[in-house]
């Protein structure tokens, strides 16, 4: 995305002088002699508007008002040779980014434009992220690393079938998100997604929760209750932490998986169910079955398709993107402007090991938005014994994140990304090859 400068002045010599000054500084400039022409050029690719105050028909103040109606975030720099304090105050009050009096040194104009464009780029970056956030639903899986790309491909393929799925990943990696994505992309989407956390369900009510019961089936069963399995009919049943399911119930859930029927407690009726089962675990069910803690036949019945979610420490290149995603969500939730992500914080984010995975990252984004600016308060202390990256690994991760962010900001434009990074084009392409990136991925 190339941001151009719009320069408006009815004096041709002033226009030409300003255009030459800014182009020598490396900027792209479009000149207009009146406000009517200028308004045709005001759009999201306009980096800043520079306008004279006194012009025929539509003056600079009226032009600024109309331009800000089109884009309220557009930086407007007003220039006049007849200014005074009251005019400057009025300009700033009405929304001008800055006010410059003629005659002015060329470096003043260039520096003002530089600051205005920096602000504009930040606004555009936040706008792009908000648009991505608006497009992303609650089942969107954020990330650009090869592992996440592969996982999205598997989910898209498996979702079209009715096969049961086993999701494996550490605590906080987003196992329920994967299950919801499978449901959302399947033909079962119009029906229910029913979740049960096996580790958080008391064993005394586990069977009733899953299978339901008839009135009088046991003490306290005053009326009939539909269990989670039957409630999920035609939809998806998500069994989280399935490694915690009591052994005596594992054989019953095995029957459900094999025959697609459920028998409520206290009933002689067999109820057929049409469900997909997605089970999730943070431990190896194969190892648990070898140790006698999980039924081997249930493990093999569940393990038709396994989706492994990589921990965040194995996909550090996604940390910056995920963090900005969570910052925007938190800013919306708390009614605050998203704070600026500085290079220093970006470096800390990518070098931290994230033992709590995506859940910990989301909490860090909340603290960041709420104003806990100290990096220790944002990230929390790193547990002892965690693997720390070498200096070279940290530098590579930081550099790759910066390049990815600039490519995303400029929508894959090599020209503007190279200009923003201030490096030769050959060096830029060398780094793309080194980090396995292509500009087309960001267009």
C-alpha positions as CSV (number, residue, x, y, z in Angstrom):
1,X,0.0,0.0,0.0
2,X,1.6,3.2,-1.2
3,X,0.6,6.4,0.6
4,X,0.7,9.6,-1.4
5,X,0.7,13.2,-0.4
6,X,-2.1,15.4,-1.7
7,X,-0.9,19.1,-2.0
8,X,-3.6,21.7,-2.7
9,X,-2.7,25.4,-3.4
10,X,-4.1,27.8,-6.0
11,X,-0.6,29.3,-6.5
12,X,1.2,27.2,-9.1
13,X,4.7,28.3,-7.9
14,X,3.9,27.3,-4.4
15,X,2.5,23.9,-5.6
16,X,5.6,23.2,-7.7
17,X,8.0,24.2,-4.9
18,X,6.2,22.0,-2.4
19,X,6.0,19.1,-4.8
20,X,9.8,19.3,-5.5
21,X,10.7,19.5,-1.8
22,X,8.6,16.4,-0.9
23,X,9.7,14.4,-3.9
24,X,13.3,15.0,-3.1
25,X,12.5,13.6,0.3
26,X,11.2,10.4,-1.4
27,X,7.5,11.0,-1.2
28,X,4.8,10.6,-3.9
29,X,2.9,13.9,-4.4
30,X,-0.3,14.7,-6.2
31,X,-1.0,18.4,-6.8
32,X,-4.4,20.1,-7.2
33,X,-5.1,23.8,-7.7
34,X,-8.5,23.8,-6.0
35,X,-10.6,21.9,-3.5
36,X,-12.9,20.5,-6.0
37,X,-10.1,18.6,-7.7
38,X,-8.6,17.6,-4.4
39,X,-11.7,15.9,-3.1
40,X,-11.6,13.4,-6.0
41,X,-8.3,12.2,-4.7
42,X,-9.2,11.8,-1.0
43,X,-9.3,8.0,-0.3
44,X,-7.7,5.4,1.9
45,X,-4.5,5.5,-0.2
46,X,-4.1,9.2,0.6
47,X,-1.4,9.5,3.3
48,X,-1.8,13.2,4.2
49,X,-3.6,16.3,2.8
50,X,-1.6,19.6,2.7
51,X,-3.8,22.6,1.9
52,X,-3.6,26.3,1.7
53,X,-6.1,28.2,3.8
54,X,-7.1,30.9,1.5
55,X,-8.4,29.6,-1.9
56,X,-11.3,30.7,-4.1
57,X,-14.8,29.1,-3.8
58,X,-13.9,26.4,-1.2
59,X,-11.2,27.5,1.3
60,X,-8.9,25.2,3.3
61,X,-11.2,24.9,6.3
62,X,-14.1,23.8,4.1
63,X,-11.9,21.4,2.3
64,X,-10.6,19.9,5.5
65,X,-14.2,19.5,6.8
66,X,-15.2,17.6,3.6
67,X,-12.1,15.5,3.6
68,X,-12.6,14.5,7.2
69,X,-16.1,13.5,6.4
70,X,-14.7,11.0,3.8
71,X,-11.9,9.8,6.1
72,X,-11.9,11.1,9.7
73,X,-8.4,9.7,10.3
74,X,-6.7,11.6,7.4
75,X,-3.9,13.9,8.7
76,X,-4.5,17.5,7.4
77,X,-1.7,20.0,7.3
78,X,-2.8,23.6,6.8
79,X,-0.5,26.2,5.4
80,X,-1.1,30.0,5.2
81,X,0.8,33.2,4.7
82,X,-1.9,35.2,6.6
83,X,-2.1,33.2,9.8
84,X,-2.4,34.3,13.4
85,X,-2.9,32.5,16.7
86,X,-6.7,32.4,16.5
87,X,-6.5,30.8,13.0
88,X,-4.0,28.2,14.2
89,X,-6.2,27.4,17.2
90,X,-9.3,27.1,15.0
91,X,-7.4,24.8,12.6
92,X,-6.3,22.4,15.4
93,X,-9.8,22.5,17.0
94,X,-11.4,21.6,13.7
95,X,-9.2,18.6,13.3
96,X,-6.0,19.7,11.5
97,X,-2.9,17.6,12.2
98,X,-0.6,20.7,12.1
99,X,-0.5,24.3,11.1
100,X,2.4,25.9,9.2
101,X,3.0,29.6,8.5
102,X,4.6,30.8,5.2
103,X,7.4,31.2,4.6
104,X,8.7,28.0,6.1
105,X,12.0,26.1,5.7
106,X,11.8,23.0,3.5
107,X,12.9,20.8,6.4
108,X,9.9,21.9,8.5
109,X,7.5,20.7,5.7
110,X,9.3,17.4,5.3
111,X,9.5,16.7,9.0
112,X,5.8,17.5,9.5
113,X,4.8,15.2,6.6
114,X,7.1,12.5,8.0
115,X,5.3,12.6,11.3
116,X,1.9,12.7,9.7
117,X,2.6,9.7,7.6
118,X,3.9,7.7,10.5
119,X,0.6,8.4,12.3
120,X,-1.3,7.5,9.2
121,X,0.5,4.2,8.8
122,X,-0.4,3.3,12.4
123,X,-4.0,4.2,11.8
124,X,-4.1,2.2,8.6
125,X,-2.5,-0.8,10.3
126,X,-5.1,-0.8,13.1
127,X,-7.8,-0.3,10.5
128,X,-6.6,-3.3,8.5
129,X,-6.4,-5.4,11.7
130,X,-9.9,-4.4,12.6
131,X,-11.1,-5.4,9.2
132,X,-9.4,-8.8,9.6
133,X,-11.0,-9.1,13.0
134,X,-14.4,-8.3,11.5
135,X,-13.9,-10.9,8.9
136,X,-12.7,-13.5,11.4
137,X,-15.4,-15.3,13.3
138,X,-15.1,-17.1,16.6
139,X,-13.8,-20.2,14.8
140,X,-11.1,-18.5,12.8
141,X,-7.6,-20.0,13.4
142,X,-5.0,-17.2,13.3
143,X,-1.5,-17.9,12.1
144,X,0.8,-18.0,9.1
145,X,3.3,-20.7,10.1
146,X,3.5,-23.9,8.0
147,X,2.2,-25.9,10.9
148,X,-1.0,-23.8,11.2
149,X,-1.5,-23.7,7.5
150,X,-1.3,-27.5,7.4
151,X,-3.8,-27.7,10.4
152,X,-6.2,-25.4,8.6
153,X,-6.0,-27.6,5.5
154,X,-6.7,-30.7,7.5
155,X,-9.6,-29.1,9.2
156,X,-11.1,-28.0,5.9
157,X,-10.8,-31.5,4.5
158,X,-12.0,-33.4,7.5
159,X,-14.9,-31.0,8.2
160,X,-16.6,-32.2,5.0
161,X,-16.8,-35.7,6.3
162,X,-18.6,-37.2,9.4
163,X,-15.6,-38.9,10.8
164,X,-14.8,-38.6,14.5
165,X,-11.7,-36.6,15.3
166,X,-9.1,-36.6,18.1
167,X,-7.5,-33.3,18.9
168,X,-4.3,-33.3,20.8
169,X,-2.5,-30.2,22.3
170,X,-1.1,-28.7,25.5
171,X,-3.3,-26.7,27.8
172,X,-4.2,-23.4,26.3
173,X,-3.4,-24.2,22.7
174,X,-7.1,-23.9,21.5
175,X,-8.5,-27.4,21.3
176,X,-12.1,-26.2,21.6
177,X,-11.4,-23.6,18.9
178,X,-10.4,-26.5,16.5
179,X,-13.5,-28.4,17.4
180,X,-15.7,-25.4,16.7
181,X,-13.9,-24.8,13.4
182,X,-14.7,-28.4,12.4
183,X,-18.3,-27.9,13.3
184,X,-18.5,-24.5,11.6
185,X,-17.1,-25.8,8.3
186,X,-19.3,-28.9,8.2
187,X,-22.8,-29.6,7.1
188,X,-23.7,-29.8,10.8
189,X,-23.2,-26.1,11.2
190,X,-27.0,-25.3,11.5
191,X,-27.3,-27.7,14.4
192,X,-25.9,-27.7,18.0
193,X,-22.3,-27.7,19.1
194,X,-22.4,-29.3,22.5
195,X,-19.3,-29.3,24.8
196,X,-18.5,-31.3,27.9
197,X,-15.3,-31.0,29.9
198,X,-14.7,-34.5,31.2
199,X,-12.1,-33.2,33.7
200,X,-14.5,-30.7,35.3
201,X,-17.6,-32.9,35.5
202,X,-18.1,-34.7,38.9
203,X,-18.0,-38.5,38.5
204,X,-21.4,-38.7,40.4
205,X,-23.3,-36.9,37.7
206,X,-21.1,-37.8,34.7
207,X,-23.3,-40.6,33.4
208,X,-26.4,-38.5,33.7
209,X,-24.7,-35.6,31.9
210,X,-23.7,-37.7,29.0
211,X,-26.7,-40.1,28.6
212,X,-29.5,-38.4,30.3
213,X,-32.1,-40.0,32.6
214,X,-35.7,-40.8,33.1
215,X,-37.8,-39.5,36.0
216,X,-37.1,-41.6,39.1
217,X,-34.0,-43.2,37.6
218,X,-32.1,-42.3,40.8
219,X,-32.7,-40.3,44.0
220,X,-33.3,-36.7,43.0
221,X,-34.2,-37.4,39.4
222,X,-37.6,-35.7,39.6
223,X,-38.1,-35.4,35.9
224,X,-36.7,-36.6,32.6
225,X,-33.5,-35.0,31.4
226,X,-31.9,-35.2,28.0
227,X,-28.2,-35.9,28.1
228,X,-25.4,-34.1,26.1
229,X,-25.2,-36.9,23.5
230,X,-28.9,-36.8,22.6
231,X,-28.9,-33.0,22.8
232,X,-26.2,-32.9,20.2
233,X,-28.3,-34.9,17.7
234,X,-27.5,-33.8,14.1
235,X,-24.7,-31.6,15.5
236,X,-21.2,-32.1,17.1
237,X,-20.4,-33.4,20.5
238,X,-17.1,-32.1,21.9
239,X,-15.5,-34.1,24.8
240,X,-12.7,-32.1,26.2
241,X,-10.0,-33.7,28.5
242,X,-11.4,-37.1,27.5
243,X,-8.4,-38.7,29.3
244,X,-10.3,-37.8,32.6
245,X,-13.4,-39.9,31.7
246,X,-14.0,-42.6,34.3
247,X,-13.1,-46.1,33.1
248,X,-16.6,-47.5,33.7
249,X,-18.1,-44.9,31.3
250,X,-15.5,-45.4,28.6
251,X,-17.1,-48.6,27.5
252,X,-20.5,-46.9,27.2
253,X,-19.1,-44.1,25.1
254,X,-17.4,-46.7,23.0
255,X,-20.9,-48.2,22.2
256,X,-22.2,-44.7,21.3
257,X,-19.3,-44.3,18.9
258,X,-19.8,-47.7,17.3
259,X,-23.6,-47.9,17.1
260,X,-24.7,-44.3,17.3
261,X,-27.3,-45.0,19.9
262,X,-27.8,-43.8,23.5
263,X,-29.7,-45.4,26.4
264,X,-30.7,-42.9,29.1
265,X,-30.5,-44.0,32.7
266,X,-33.7,-45.7,33.9
267,X,-34.9,-46.3,30.3
268,X,-35.3,-49.4,28.2
269,X,-35.6,-47.4,25.0
270,X,-32.6,-47.1,22.7
271,X,-32.4,-43.6,21.1
272,X,-30.6,-43.4,17.8
273,X,-28.3,-40.3,17.5
274,X,-26.7,-38.7,14.5
275,X,-23.6,-37.0,15.9
276,X,-19.9,-36.3,15.1
277,X,-17.7,-36.7,18.1
278,X,-14.6,-34.5,18.6
279,X,-12.5,-35.6,21.6
280,X,-9.6,-33.6,22.9
281,X,-6.7,-34.5,25.2
282,X,-3.5,-32.9,26.5
283,X,-1.8,-36.2,27.1
284,X,-1.0,-39.3,25.0
285,X,-4.0,-41.6,25.0
286,X,-1.8,-44.4,23.6
287,X,0.6,-44.1,26.6
288,X,-2.4,-43.9,29.0
289,X,-3.9,-47.1,27.5
290,X,-0.5,-48.9,27.8
291,X,-0.6,-47.9,31.5
292,X,-4.2,-49.1,32.0
293,X,-5.6,-45.6,32.5
294,X,-7.5,-45.5,29.2
295,X,-9.3,-48.2,27.2
296,X,-7.2,-49.2,24.3
297,X,-10.2,-50.0,22.1
298,X,-11.7,-46.5,22.8
299,X,-8.4,-44.9,21.9
300,X,-8.3,-46.6,18.5
301,X,-12.0,-45.9,17.9
302,X,-11.4,-42.2,18.6
303,X,-8.1,-42.0,16.7
304,X,-9.6,-42.1,13.2
305,X,-8.2,-38.6,12.4
306,X,-5.8,-36.9,14.8
307,X,-5.2,-33.1,14.7
308,X,-2.2,-32.0,16.6
309,X,-2.0,-28.4,17.7
310,X,1.5,-27.1,18.0
311,X,2.4,-25.2,21.2
312,X,3.0,-21.5,20.9
313,X,6.7,-21.8,21.5
314,X,6.9,-23.9,18.2
315,X,5.1,-21.2,16.2
316,X,6.7,-18.0,17.6
317,X,6.3,-16.3,14.2
318,X,2.6,-16.2,14.9
319,X,2.9,-14.5,18.3
320,X,2.9,-10.9,17.0
321,X,-0.2,-11.5,14.7
322,X,-2.1,-13.3,17.5
323,X,-1.2,-10.7,20.1
324,X,-2.4,-7.9,17.8
325,X,-5.6,-9.9,17.2
326,X,-6.2,-10.2,20.9
327,X,-5.3,-6.6,21.5
328,X,-8.0,-5.4,19.1
329,X,-10.6,-7.8,20.6
330,X,-9.7,-6.6,24.1
331,X,-9.8,-2.9,23.1
332,X,-13.3,-3.4,21.6
333,X,-14.4,-5.3,24.8
334,X,-13.0,-2.6,27.2
335,X,-13.9,0.4,25.0
336,X,-10.3,1.6,24.7
337,X,-8.0,2.5,21.9
338,X,-5.5,-0.3,21.1
339,X,-2.0,0.8,22.4
340,X,0.9,0.9,20.1
341,X,3.0,-2.2,19.8
342,X,6.6,-1.0,20.1
343,X,9.6,-2.9,18.7
344,X,10.8,-3.5,22.3
345,X,7.5,-5.2,23.3
346,X,7.5,-7.1,20.0
347,X,10.9,-8.5,20.8
348,X,9.8,-9.6,24.3
349,X,6.7,-11.3,22.9
350,X,8.6,-13.3,20.3
351,X,11.4,-14.3,22.7
352,X,9.2,-15.4,25.5
353,X,8.4,-19.2,25.6
354,X,4.6,-18.9,26.5
355,X,4.2,-21.9,28.7
356,X,0.5,-21.1,29.0
357,X,0.2,-21.0,25.2
358,X,-2.5,-19.0,23.4
359,X,-4.5,-18.6,26.6
360,X,-1.6,-16.9,28.3
361,X,-1.0,-14.7,25.2
362,X,-4.7,-13.6,25.3
363,X,-4.4,-12.7,29.0
364,X,-1.2,-10.7,28.2
365,X,-3.1,-8.8,25.5
366,X,-5.8,-7.9,28.1
367,X,-3.2,-6.6,30.5
368,X,-1.6,-4.6,27.7
369,X,-4.8,-2.9,26.8
370,X,-5.7,-2.2,30.4
371,X,-2.5,-0.3,30.8
372,X,-0.1,-2.6,32.6
373,X,2.8,-1.4,30.4
374,X,5.7,-3.0,32.2
375,X,6.9,-6.1,30.3
376,X,7.0,-8.2,33.5
377,X,3.4,-7.3,34.3
378,X,2.3,-8.0,30.7
379,X,4.1,-11.3,30.3
380,X,4.5,-12.5,33.8
381,X,7.6,-14.3,35.2
382,X,8.9,-17.1,33.0
383,X,8.9,-20.4,34.8
384,X,12.3,-21.7,35.8
385,X,13.8,-24.4,33.5
386,X,12.0,-23.2,30.3
387,X,14.1,-23.2,27.1
388,X,15.4,-19.7,26.2
389,X,16.3,-18.9,22.6
390,X,19.8,-18.0,21.7
391,X,20.6,-14.4,20.8
392,X,20.8,-15.4,17.1
393,X,17.4,-17.1,17.3
394,X,15.8,-14.1,19.0
395,X,17.2,-11.7,16.4
396,X,16.0,-13.9,13.5
397,X,12.5,-14.1,15.0
398,X,12.3,-10.4,15.6
399,X,13.5,-9.5,12.1
400,X,11.1,-12.0,10.5
401,X,8.2,-10.5,12.6
402,X,9.1,-7.0,11.5
403,X,9.2,-7.9,7.8
404,X,5.9,-9.8,8.1
405,X,4.2,-6.8,9.8
406,X,5.5,-4.4,7.2
407,X,4.4,-6.7,4.3
408,X,1.0,-7.0,5.9
409,X,0.7,-3.2,6.4
410,X,1.7,-2.5,2.8
411,X,-0.5,-5.4,1.4
412,X,2.5,-7.2,-0.1
413,X,3.9,-4.2,-2.0
414,X,7.7,-4.8,-2.2
415,X,8.4,-1.1,-3.2
416,X,6.7,0.5,-0.2
417,X,7.9,-2.3,2.2
418,X,11.5,-1.8,1.2
419,X,11.1,2.0,1.6
420,X,9.6,1.6,5.1
421,X,12.3,-0.8,6.2
422,X,15.1,1.3,4.7
423,X,17.0,-1.6,3.1
424,X,18.1,-2.4,-0.4
425,X,15.8,-4.5,-2.5
426,X,18.4,-7.2,-2.9
427,X,18.8,-7.5,0.9
428,X,15.0,-7.6,1.2
429,X,14.7,-10.5,-1.2
430,X,17.6,-12.3,0.5
431,X,15.8,-12.1,3.8
432,X,12.5,-13.3,2.2
433,X,14.3,-16.4,1.0
434,X,16.0,-16.9,4.4
435,X,12.7,-16.8,6.3
436,X,10.6,-18.7,3.7
437,X,8.4,-15.7,3.0
438,X,6.8,-14.4,-0.3
439,X,5.3,-11.0,-0.8
440,X,2.3,-12.7,-2.6
441,X,1.2,-14.2,0.8
442,X,0.3,-10.8,2.0
443,X,-1.6,-9.5,-1.0
